[in-house]
Every structure is written in C-alpha cells, then in structure tokens.
Amino acid sequence: MQLEVIGIGGAGCRIAGAIRAAEPSGHSFIEDVFAFDTTDELLTQTADTAVPESHRYRYGDGIDGGLGGDLQRGFEVGEEHVEELDRALDEGTPTAADAFLVAVGLGGATGGGTAPALVATLHRQYDKPVYVLATLPADREFERGGDGAAESDSHSSESAPAAGAAEPSRPNAAANAVHTLERLDGLASAVICFDNDRWLRTGESLVEGRERCNRELATRVSAFFAAGAGGAGSGETIAETVIDASDVGRVMGSQTAIVTLGYGEQDVDTGGSRFGLGLFSAKPDVETSSAVSAIETVIRKGIHGKLTLECDPESAQRALLIVGGPPAWLNRQAIAEGRRALESTIGGRVVLGGDAPRPDGEAVFAAVVLADVGPVERLEELRAAAERVE
Ligand SMILES: Nc1nc2c(ncn2[C@@H]2O[C@H](COP(=O)(O)OP(=O)(O)OP(=O)(O)O)[C@@H](O)[C@H]2O)c(=O)[nH]1
C-alpha cells in the first residue's frame, strides 16, 4: 500500500523524516512525505534531506517559537490554516495514496492543535483512511524546568544535544495530550501510539533520546506498512500472502481504535551472497530447525516483547502479523504457527497475516499490530495527571 505521510509540529516533522529514512529500498510505501510546522527553523533543521524542500511548509505567520503550550490557541490556528495545509499537499500526489498517516507529538500545541482539523479535512477531501501516529508525553516533561529551558527547546536543532541537554518543560503536556485525543475521537480512523515515557531511558532527557526513539518507531511503522509494497515485477520478492490496504483497513478499523506495535528481529546468516556478483545468488541452504527457531523467536518478541504502547495483548480486538526476511528463512509452517499463537493470545477474532520477503535482508523480523486495545494504563495515568493540573 502507499501512504501519504504528514508530520506536524516538532515531533511530527522529525518522525515523518525518520519514517522516510527507514523505508526499505525496493519496497517503497510512501507516496509523499510532508513536514508542516509554524517555525522555519525547525523545518530547515529537522526534516533534513528526508523531506524534500518543496514538501516542507511553514504556516501561521507571526507565530515564532511555538505556541507556548496553549492548545486552545493551537486548535484555532489549526482551523485557520487547514485549507492552506490541504493546498500544500498539491505539491505531491495525495490522490494516489491508499491512506494518510499524520504524525504528531501529543503534549504540545502546534501538532496537537492542528491534527484534528487536518484529519477531518483529509477525510472529507479524499475519503480514505486517516491514521494518526501519536507520541504520548513522558512524565519527566511535566516538571517545571528549573533550567529556564521551558518550551524553547522543542524547536531546537536536530543535531545531537550536549550531554545533560536541557529538558523542555511542558506542565500542560498531559492535559494537552488528553484533549487532542478527545478531539481526534471519531475523526481519526485509528491512533497508533508511542509512549515516550516507556521508551526513554532512566535519566535520559527527551532531547537526548528522541532520535533513538524515532528510529525505533520508524522501524516498526516501516515493517508494518512496507509489507504490501514494492517487489512487483521481480518474482522472488513477491510475498506469498500480500497485505494490502484493505487488510490494513480491516485491522485498524474506522472508529479511532488505539493501536500498538510490537516488533522482533534477529540477524541471520545469509551466506554472504549479498556481496557476490551473482555467482552465489542461489538460495543459501538454511537448516529448517534454524529457520523455525529464528521465526519463533521474532514472533514471540513481537507479541510479548516491548510494545510502542504497553497493554495487555489479550485486550486486542484485532491483530496483524507480518514476518519478513531473506526468502530462504521464511519457513511457512513456523509462520502459520506464529499466527495461531497470535490468534490464541488476543481476545478478538480478527487476525490477519502476511509475509515480506527481503532477498537483500540480513535479518528475520516480525511486526505485530494490536488494534483496539484497552484499557491502557498509560492513558489512564495521563488522564489522572491532566486532572491534577486542571
Ligand atoms: N518520540 C518523540 N517525541 C517527541 C519528539 N519531539 C517532541 N516529542 C514529544 O512531542 C510532544 C510535543 O512536542 P513538539 O512536537 O515539539 O510540539 P509542537 O507540536 O511543535 O507544539 P509546540 O512546541 O507546543 O508549539 C512533546 O511533549 C514530547 O512528548 C521527538 O522527536 N520524538
């Protein structure tokens, strides 16, 4: 399937760039990638070469340095500028995409303020699924910074921060996140969540950890959406079970389900054929037991390992499993077993599966999508934190 990826605000633009950078060669799943923000500085520094200049768009003249966490103002700015943003998409070919992916960091005012209006407009204009990819703020952001770095940092350079770099203080982040999620309810087809609190390391600031977090998130998003992309025309890379846009739509739903992503990966021995001149291009011999064990391991990690948003996998109503890697390693029986394991894990009945052969790959991976999960403890925590500041 082909996605129109749109990042809004600091986090959204960085994550959109990271997704573009993680796109596997030969399996392009991105129709276009756009970066929308209210500051020029961020657009030039953070989206870097992953987002072409013609697809970076600054809106909201007069807003410099962000909106100071004022989400109400953010909602107004979103409504005021949404048509202009929609027109900016004409630089690409949004009509050719199967769905939209709007990336945003919940907690701020720019991305969280603009996303609801943009999602509503995209639905109306294009009549295609609009998935939101949202980060949830970390507890460490809520403390009022004693370092005077409040807010300003969210629009700082992408370059690696110095050790101990200042943390942006966002006392309203939990409330902003909750309010944006409320606005998205009924508008977004589904919301894929990434919990910054769980993914940042102990003592690590958001600025220090965000590039790593964005790469982790982009790896998962790319493994999921690239499954049904590319490979056409080159017989050996065609999946046995292709996941297409309607499968993705079935799993994600259209009722703003909360979605979390799991992932497992294991390097495998590909016999060095990748570096040959075609002389060793025959499928390397792979012991069945090694292939089965690799597949079992990555699927177990995908289902029971760290999720982008922690939840009880049993609570999921729908799920999708994609297993990928060098074709010789994709043992059909082990993949079918893994799918049965996922079926018996989740509470719901809809479980889809697909494979993603990667002839040039050097690892076997499993991407797991758990949709319509809940209750989710982290969302409850954010609601409680929001009530405390209001
Ligand atoms: N994973 C991840 N989260 C981020 C990143 N940057 C910011 N965040 C999170 O996203 C939230 C919003 O930050 P930004 O996206 O910078 O905010 P904004 O939408 O530009 O809005 P304002 O700065 O308030 O105008 C923060 O509270 C963080 O939790 C990033 O690069 N990666």
PDBQT file of the ligand as one rigid body, heavy atoms in Angstrom, charges set to zero:
ROOT
HETATM    1  N1  LIG A 401       9.277  10.452  20.173  1.00  0.00    +0.000 N 
HETATM    2  C1  LIG A 401       9.435  11.783  20.071  1.00  0.00    +0.000 A 
HETATM    3  N2  LIG A 401       8.674  12.592  20.810  1.00  0.00    +0.000 NA
HETATM    4  C2  LIG A 401       8.874  13.927  20.675  1.00  0.00    +0.000 A 
HETATM    5  C3  LIG A 401       9.865  14.485  19.835  1.00  0.00    +0.000 A 
HETATM    6  N3  LIG A 401       9.831  15.830  19.950  1.00  0.00    +0.000 NA
HETATM    7  C4  LIG A 401       8.846  16.107  20.827  1.00  0.00    +0.000 A 
HETATM    8  N4  LIG A 401       8.254  14.958  21.266  1.00  0.00    +0.000 N 
HETATM    9  C5  LIG A 401       7.051  14.811  22.104  1.00  0.00    +0.000 C 
HETATM   10  O1  LIG A 401       6.029  15.573  21.470  1.00  0.00    +0.000 OA
HETATM   11  C6  LIG A 401       5.448  16.499  22.338  1.00  0.00    +0.000 C 
HETATM   12  C7  LIG A 401       5.156  17.766  21.587  1.00  0.00    +0.000 C 
HETATM   13  O2  LIG A 401       6.376  18.358  21.185  1.00  0.00    +0.000 OA
HETATM   14  P1  LIG A 401       6.515  19.115  19.784  1.00  0.00    +0.000 P 
HETATM   15  O3  LIG A 401       6.089  18.211  18.686  1.00  0.00    +0.000 OA
HETATM   16  O4  LIG A 401       7.884  19.685  19.717  1.00  0.00    +0.000 OA
HETATM   17  O5  LIG A 401       5.447  20.262  19.972  1.00  0.00    +0.000 OA
HETATM   18  P2  LIG A 401       4.700  21.067  18.838  1.00  0.00    +0.000 P 
HETATM   19  O6  LIG A 401       3.594  20.233  18.298  1.00  0.00    +0.000 OA
HETATM   20  O7  LIG A 401       5.708  21.572  17.858  1.00  0.00    +0.000 OA
HETATM   21  O8  LIG A 401       3.998  22.225  19.651  1.00  0.00    +0.000 OA
HETATM   22  P3  LIG A 401       4.582  23.488  20.441  1.00  0.00    +0.000 P 
HETATM   23  O9  LIG A 401       6.054  23.279  20.615  1.00  0.00    +0.000 OA
HETATM   24  O10 LIG A 401       3.841  23.465  21.745  1.00  0.00    +0.000 OA
HETATM   25  O11 LIG A 401       4.236  24.645  19.589  1.00  0.00    +0.000 OA
HETATM   26  C8  LIG A 401       6.441  16.646  23.472  1.00  0.00    +0.000 C 
HETATM   27  O12 LIG A 401       5.739  16.913  24.669  1.00  0.00    +0.000 OA
HETATM   28  C9  LIG A 401       7.163  15.336  23.511  1.00  0.00    +0.000 C 
HETATM   29  O13 LIG A 401       6.492  14.404  24.357  1.00  0.00    +0.000 OA
HETATM   30  C10 LIG A 401      10.638  13.591  19.038  1.00  0.00    +0.000 A 
HETATM   31  O14 LIG A 401      11.477  13.956  18.214  1.00  0.00    +0.000 OA
HETATM   32  N5  LIG A 401      10.378  12.258  19.207  1.00  0.00    +0.000 N 
ENDROOT
TORSDOF 0
